[in-house]
Amino acid sequence: MKIDVFDFENTARAVYIMNTSIREQYDSWEDLKSFMVMMACQYGYKTNSFSTGGFQLTFFKGYDG
């Protein structure tokens, strides 16, 4: 799985700023990003999209399979 680190970082920063309940659960946007990556790795092979905690993760197969 290839993770778009740039988009994950930007999304985690934005969600951390806008979602007060996320700030209660995570100490920093970096912690939120780590959670997002973990969720992508855990569920990316089972589904192509899901949302939680104020963000939407979408998966697709690339040209390299």
Biopython code that builds the backbone (N, CA, C, O; Angstrom):
import numpy as np
from Bio.PDB.StructureBuilder import StructureBuilder

atoms = [
    (1, "MET", "N", (0.838, -1.163, 0.000)),
    (1, "MET", "CA", (0.000, 0.000, 0.000)),
    (1, "MET", "C", (0.891, 1.237, 0.000)),
    (1, "MET", "O", (1.856, 1.324, 0.759)),
    (2, "LYS", "N", (0.558, 2.174, -0.848)),
    (2, "LYS", "CA", (1.261, 3.453, -0.879)),
    (2, "LYS", "C", (0.392, 4.497, -0.193)),
    (2, "LYS", "O", (-0.769, 4.685, -0.554)),
    (3, "ILE", "N", (0.950, 5.159, 0.777)),
    (3, "ILE", "CA", (0.242, 6.194, 1.532)),
    (3, "ILE", "C", (0.670, 7.552, 0.999)),
    (3, "ILE", "O", (1.863, 7.826, 0.870)),
    (4, "ASP", "N", (-0.300, 8.399, 0.689)),
    (4, "ASP", "CA", (-0.007, 9.761, 0.266)),
    (4, "ASP", "C", (0.246, 10.592, 1.530)),
    (4, "ASP", "O", (-0.678, 11.184, 2.087)),
    (5, "VAL", "N", (1.486, 10.630, 1.968)),
    (5, "VAL", "CA", (1.851, 11.258, 3.240)),
    (5, "VAL", "C", (1.478, 12.740, 3.254)),
    (5, "VAL", "O", (1.018, 13.252, 4.275)),
    (6, "PHE", "N", (1.669, 13.423, 2.142)),
    (6, "PHE", "CA", (1.366, 14.854, 2.063)),
    (6, "PHE", "C", (-0.118, 15.106, 2.352)),
    (6, "PHE", "O", (-0.456, 15.979, 3.151)),
    (7, "ASP", "N", (-0.998, 14.343, 1.706)),
    (7, "ASP", "CA", (-2.433, 14.519, 1.927)),
    (7, "ASP", "C", (-2.843, 14.099, 3.336)),
    (7, "ASP", "O", (-3.708, 14.732, 3.940)),
    (8, "PHE", "N", (-2.235, 13.043, 3.863)),
    (8, "PHE", "CA", (-2.552, 12.630, 5.226)),
    (8, "PHE", "C", (-2.159, 13.727, 6.208)),
    (8, "PHE", "O", (-2.916, 14.024, 7.132)),
    (9, "GLU", "N", (-1.010, 14.322, 6.028)),
    (9, "GLU", "CA", (-0.568, 15.390, 6.923)),
    (9, "GLU", "C", (-1.499, 16.593, 6.848)),
    (9, "GLU", "O", (-1.900, 17.134, 7.878)),
    (10, "ASN", "N", (-1.840, 17.009, 5.646)),
    (10, "ASN", "CA", (-2.729, 18.166, 5.496)),
    (10, "ASN", "C", (-4.111, 17.893, 6.071)),
    (10, "ASN", "O", (-4.700, 18.761, 6.716)),
    (11, "THR", "N", (-4.627, 16.701, 5.844)),
    (11, "THR", "CA", (-5.943, 16.347, 6.381)),
    (11, "THR", "C", (-5.907, 16.291, 7.897)),
    (11, "THR", "O", (-6.801, 16.818, 8.559)),
    (12, "ALA", "N", (-4.884, 15.661, 8.454)),
    (12, "ALA", "CA", (-4.779, 15.570, 9.918)),
    (12, "ALA", "C", (-4.679, 16.959, 10.535)),
    (12, "ALA", "O", (-5.291, 17.214, 11.572)),
    (13, "ARG", "N", (-3.922, 17.857, 9.921)),
    (13, "ARG", "CA", (-3.807, 19.227, 10.445)),
    (13, "ARG", "C", (-5.167, 19.927, 10.434)),
    (13, "ARG", "O", (-5.566, 20.540, 11.424)),
    (14, "ALA", "N", (-5.873, 19.829, 9.308)),
    (14, "ALA", "CA", (-7.174, 20.505, 9.174)),
    (14, "ALA", "C", (-8.203, 19.932, 10.137)),
    (14, "ALA", "O", (-8.908, 20.686, 10.808)),
    (15, "VAL", "N", (-8.297, 18.613, 10.215)),
    (15, "VAL", "CA", (-9.269, 17.984, 11.114)),
    (15, "VAL", "C", (-8.941, 18.332, 12.559)),
    (15, "VAL", "O", (-9.847, 18.593, 13.350)),
    (16, "TYR", "N", (-7.680, 18.340, 12.909)),
    (16, "TYR", "CA", (-7.273, 18.660, 14.282)),
    (16, "TYR", "C", (-7.686, 20.086, 14.657)),
    (16, "TYR", "O", (-8.086, 20.342, 15.792)),
    (17, "ILE", "N", (-7.588, 20.994, 13.715)),
    (17, "ILE", "CA", (-7.971, 22.386, 13.978)),
    (17, "ILE", "C", (-9.487, 22.525, 14.067)),
    (17, "ILE", "O", (-9.989, 23.216, 14.954)),
    (18, "MET", "N", (-10.223, 21.883, 13.165)),
    (18, "MET", "CA", (-11.670, 22.095, 13.062)),
    (18, "MET", "C", (-12.518, 21.232, 13.987)),
    (18, "MET", "O", (-13.636, 21.621, 14.324)),
    (19, "ASN", "N", (-12.021, 20.073, 14.407)),
    (19, "ASN", "CA", (-12.838, 19.128, 15.162)),
    (19, "ASN", "C", (-12.408, 19.114, 16.630)),
    (19, "ASN", "O", (-11.382, 18.531, 16.982)),
    (20, "THR", "N", (-13.203, 19.759, 17.474)),
    (20, "THR", "CA", (-12.827, 19.862, 18.891)),
    (20, "THR", "C", (-12.782, 18.501, 19.582)),
    (20, "THR", "O", (-11.971, 18.305, 20.487)),
    (21, "SER", "N", (-13.619, 17.571, 19.184)),
    (21, "SER", "CA", (-13.597, 16.254, 19.828)),
    (21, "SER", "C", (-12.315, 15.492, 19.486)),
    (21, "SER", "O", (-11.851, 14.674, 20.280)),
    (22, "ILE", "N", (-11.748, 15.754, 18.324)),
    (22, "ILE", "CA", (-10.473, 15.126, 17.952)),
    (22, "ILE", "C", (-9.362, 15.649, 18.864)),
    (22, "ILE", "O", (-8.491, 14.888, 19.286)),
    (23, "ARG", "N", (-9.396, 16.945, 19.165)),
    (23, "ARG", "CA", (-8.374, 17.517, 20.047)),
    (23, "ARG", "C", (-8.460, 16.944, 21.455)),
    (23, "ARG", "O", (-7.470, 16.934, 22.187)),
    (24, "GLU", "N", (-9.650, 16.464, 21.837)),
    (24, "GLU", "CA", (-9.802, 15.815, 23.140)),
    (24, "GLU", "C", (-9.227, 14.394, 23.130)),
    (24, "GLU", "O", (-8.864, 13.868, 24.182)),
    (25, "GLN", "N", (-9.143, 13.771, 21.948)),
    (25, "GLN", "CA", (-8.685, 12.388, 21.835)),
    (25, "GLN", "C", (-7.198, 12.266, 21.512)),
    (25, "GLN", "O", (-6.562, 11.284, 21.894)),
    (26, "TYR", "N", (-6.639, 13.253, 20.811)),
    (26, "TYR", "CA", (-5.253, 13.179, 20.350)),
    (26, "TYR", "C", (-4.490, 14.411, 20.820)),
    (26, "TYR", "O", (-5.033, 15.515, 20.849)),
    (27, "ASP", "N", (-3.240, 14.215, 21.183)),
    (27, "ASP", "CA", (-2.418, 15.314, 21.694)),
    (27, "ASP", "C", (-1.913, 16.244, 20.603)),
    (27, "ASP", "O", (-1.569, 17.395, 20.872)),
    (28, "SER", "N", (-1.868, 15.745, 19.362)),
    (28, "SER", "CA", (-1.333, 16.561, 18.262)),
    (28, "SER", "C", (-1.877, 16.049, 16.936)),
    (28, "SER", "O", (-2.447, 14.960, 16.859)),
    (29, "TRP", "N", (-1.692, 16.848, 15.902)),
    (29, "TRP", "CA", (-2.116, 16.393, 14.587)),
    (29, "TRP", "C", (-1.267, 15.211, 14.130)),
    (29, "TRP", "O", (-1.725, 14.383, 13.343)),
    (30, "GLU", "N", (-0.027, 15.128, 14.624)),
    (30, "GLU", "CA", (0.833, 13.999, 14.272)),
    (30, "GLU", "C", (0.268, 12.684, 14.819)),
    (30, "GLU", "O", (0.328, 11.647, 14.158)),
    (31, "ASP", "N", (-0.283, 12.743, 16.038)),
    (31, "ASP", "CA", (-0.929, 11.557, 16.605)),
    (31, "ASP", "C", (-2.147, 11.153, 15.781)),
    (31, "ASP", "O", (-2.381, 9.969, 15.539)),
    (32, "LEU", "N", (-2.915, 12.146, 15.355)),
    (32, "LEU", "CA", (-4.078, 11.868, 14.508)),
    (32, "LEU", "C", (-3.639, 11.253, 13.189)),
    (32, "LEU", "O", (-4.258, 10.302, 12.713)),
    (33, "LYS", "N", (-2.579, 11.787, 12.594)),
    (33, "LYS", "CA", (-2.076, 11.229, 11.339)),
    (33, "LYS", "C", (-1.653, 9.772, 11.518)),
    (33, "LYS", "O", (-1.918, 8.936, 10.654)),
    (34, "SER", "N", (-1.010, 9.476, 12.613)),
    (34, "SER", "CA", (-0.611, 8.085, 12.884)),
    (34, "SER", "C", (-1.835, 7.178, 12.962)),
    (34, "SER", "O", (-1.816, 6.061, 12.446)),
    (35, "PHE", "N", (-2.894, 7.655, 13.602)),
    (35, "PHE", "CA", (-4.137, 6.896, 13.675)),
    (35, "PHE", "C", (-4.710, 6.683, 12.273)),
    (35, "PHE", "O", (-5.159, 5.586, 11.943)),
    (36, "MET", "N", (-4.693, 7.725, 11.460)),
    (36, "MET", "CA", (-5.223, 7.621, 10.099)),
    (36, "MET", "C", (-4.446, 6.585, 9.285)),
    (36, "MET", "O", (-5.043, 5.783, 8.567)),
    (37, "VAL", "N", (-3.142, 6.601, 9.394)),
    (37, "VAL", "CA", (-2.317, 5.634, 8.664)),
    (37, "VAL", "C", (-2.608, 4.216, 9.161)),
    (37, "VAL", "O", (-2.709, 3.284, 8.364)),
    (38, "MET", "N", (-2.742, 4.060, 10.474)),
    (38, "MET", "CA", (-3.052, 2.748, 11.021)),
    (38, "MET", "C", (-4.393, 2.244, 10.493)),
    (38, "MET", "O", (-4.513, 1.074, 10.128)),
    (39, "MET", "N", (-5.392, 3.107, 10.450)),
    (39, "MET", "CA", (-6.704, 2.722, 9.935)),
    (39, "MET", "C", (-6.627, 2.361, 8.454)),
    (39, "MET", "O", (-7.264, 1.404, 8.012)),
    (40, "ALA", "N", (-5.867, 3.106, 7.708)),
    (40, "ALA", "CA", (-5.716, 2.801, 6.277)),
    (40, "ALA", "C", (-5.066, 1.437, 6.089)),
    (40, "ALA", "O", (-5.496, 0.651, 5.246)),
    (41, "CYS", "N", (-4.044, 1.160, 6.864)),
    (41, "CYS", "CA", (-3.359, -0.135, 6.750)),
    (41, "CYS", "C", (-4.246, -1.283, 7.215)),
    (41, "CYS", "O", (-4.183, -2.382, 6.665)),
    (42, "GLN", "N", (-5.065, -1.031, 8.218)),
    (42, "GLN", "CA", (-5.910, -2.083, 8.764)),
    (42, "GLN", "C", (-7.095, -2.393, 7.853)),
    (42, "GLN", "O", (-7.452, -3.561, 7.695)),
    (43, "TYR", "N", (-7.708, -1.384, 7.256)),
    (43, "TYR", "CA", (-8.937, -1.589, 6.494)),
    (43, "TYR", "C", (-8.800, -1.401, 4.992)),
    (43, "TYR", "O", (-9.750, -1.673, 4.258)),
    (44, "GLY", "N", (-7.665, -0.952, 4.519)),
    (44, "GLY", "CA", (-7.496, -0.668, 3.099)),
    (44, "GLY", "C", (-7.652, -1.867, 2.189)),
    (44, "GLY", "O", (-7.939, -1.710, 1.003)),
    (45, "TYR", "N", (-7.469, -3.051, 2.718)),
    (45, "TYR", "CA", (-7.591, -4.253, 1.897)),
    (45, "TYR", "C", (-8.985, -4.855, 1.958)),
    (45, "TYR", "O", (-9.304, -5.778, 1.208)),
    (46, "LYS", "N", (-9.826, -4.324, 2.865)),
    (46, "LYS", "CA", (-11.166, -4.873, 3.050)),
    (46, "LYS", "C", (-12.252, -4.039, 2.387)),
    (46, "LYS", "O", (-13.333, -4.545, 2.086)),
    (47, "THR", "N", (-11.966, -2.766, 2.161)),
    (47, "THR", "CA", (-12.966, -1.855, 1.624)),
    (47, "THR", "C", (-12.269, -0.826, 0.746)),
    (47, "THR", "O", (-11.040, -0.781, 0.702)),
    (48, "ASN", "N", (-13.035, -0.006, 0.052)),
    (48, "ASN", "CA", (-12.398, 1.045, -0.744)),
    (48, "ASN", "C", (-12.688, 2.439, -0.205)),
    (48, "ASN", "O", (-12.221, 3.435, -0.758)),
    (49, "SER", "N", (-13.474, 2.510, 0.898)),
    (49, "SER", "CA", (-13.774, 3.826, 1.450)),
    (49, "SER", "C", (-14.409, 3.676, 2.832)),
    (49, "SER", "O", (-15.213, 2.771, 3.056)),
    (50, "PHE", "N", (-14.050, 4.551, 3.743)),
    (50, "PHE", "CA", (-14.751, 4.652, 5.019)),
    (50, "PHE", "C", (-14.430, 5.994, 5.656)),
    (50, "PHE", "O", (-13.455, 6.657, 5.304)),
    (51, "SER", "N", (-15.282, 6.374, 6.605)),
    (51, "SER", "CA", (-15.055, 7.652, 7.286)),
    (51, "SER", "C", (-15.163, 7.459, 8.783)),
    (51, "SER", "O", (-15.914, 6.609, 9.262)),
    (52, "THR", "N", (-14.409, 8.250, 9.512)),
    (52, "THR", "CA", (-14.442, 8.246, 10.966)),
    (52, "THR", "C", (-13.703, 9.477, 11.475)),
    (52, "THR", "O", (-12.766, 9.946, 10.829)),
    (53, "GLY", "N", (-14.097, 9.982, 12.578)),
    (53, "GLY", "CA", (-13.367, 11.066, 13.228)),
    (53, "GLY", "C", (-13.233, 12.339, 12.420)),
    (53, "GLY", "O", (-12.287, 13.098, 12.630)),
    (54, "GLY", "N", (-14.151, 12.593, 11.504)),
    (54, "GLY", "CA", (-14.103, 13.827, 10.731)),
    (54, "GLY", "C", (-13.300, 13.756, 9.456)),
    (54, "GLY", "O", (-13.034, 14.787, 8.837)),
    (55, "PHE", "N", (-12.901, 12.546, 9.044)),
    (55, "PHE", "CA", (-12.182, 12.426, 7.772)),
    (55, "PHE", "C", (-12.667, 11.211, 7.007)),
    (55, "PHE", "O", (-13.222, 10.278, 7.586)),
    (56, "GLN", "N", (-12.457, 11.231, 5.717)),
    (56, "GLN", "CA", (-12.857, 10.161, 4.801)),
    (56, "GLN", "C", (-11.598, 9.568, 4.184)),
    (56, "GLN", "O", (-10.780, 10.297, 3.622)),
    (57, "LEU", "N", (-11.437, 8.253, 4.283)),
    (57, "LEU", "CA", (-10.332, 7.567, 3.618)),
    (57, "LEU", "C", (-10.873, 6.843, 2.401)),
    (57, "LEU", "O", (-11.885, 6.146, 2.486)),
    (58, "THR", "N", (-10.212, 7.004, 1.284)),
    (58, "THR", "CA", (-10.611, 6.350, 0.043)),
    (58, "THR", "C", (-9.414, 5.611, -0.514)),
    (58, "THR", "O", (-8.296, 6.126, -0.518)),
    (59, "PHE", "N", (-9.659, 4.394, -0.986)),
    (59, "PHE", "CA", (-8.602, 3.540, -1.492)),
    (59, "PHE", "C", (-8.886, 3.180, -2.941)),
    (59, "PHE", "O", (-10.042, 3.024, -3.335)),
    (60, "PHE", "N", (-7.835, 3.050, -3.726)),
    (60, "PHE", "CA", (-8.001, 2.581, -5.093)),
    (60, "PHE", "C", (-6.748, 1.872, -5.531)),
    (60, "PHE", "O", (-5.653, 2.160, -5.049)),
    (61, "LYS", "N", (-6.915, 0.947, -6.446)),
    (61, "LYS", "CA", (-5.758, 0.239, -6.986)),
    (61, "LYS", "C", (-5.077, 1.118, -8.010)),
    (61, "LYS", "O", (-5.730, 1.712, -8.867)),
    (62, "GLY", "N", (-3.771, 1.197, -7.918)),
    (62, "GLY", "CA", (-2.999, 1.975, -8.870)),
    (62, "GLY", "C", (-2.663, 1.149, -10.097)),
    (62, "GLY", "O", (-3.012, -0.028, -10.188)),
    (63, "TYR", "N", (-1.995, 1.771, -11.021)),
    (63, "TYR", "CA", (-1.604, 1.078, -12.245)),
    (63, "TYR", "C", (-0.654, -0.071, -11.983)),
    (63, "TYR", "O", (-0.546, -0.996, -12.788)),
    (64, "ASP", "N", (0.041, -0.010, -10.842)),
    (64, "ASP", "CA", (1.005, -1.067, -10.520)),
    (64, "ASP", "C", (0.355, -2.200, -9.721)),
    (64, "ASP", "O", (1.060, -3.076, -9.220)),
    (65, "GLY", "N", (-0.963, -2.198, -9.595)),
    (65, "GLY", "CA", (-1.684, -3.270, -8.898)),
    (65, "GLY", "C", (-1.882, -2.986, -7.457)),
    (65, "GLY", "O", (-2.472, -3.797, -6.743)),
]
sb = StructureBuilder()
sb.init_structure("model")
sb.init_model(0)
sb.init_chain("A")
sb.init_seg("    ")
for serial, (resi, resn, name, xyz) in enumerate(atoms, 1):
    if name == "N":
        sb.init_residue(resn, " ", resi, " ")
    sb.init_atom(name, np.array(xyz, "f"), 0.0, 1.0, " ", f" {name:<3s}", serial, name[0])
structure = sb.get_structure()
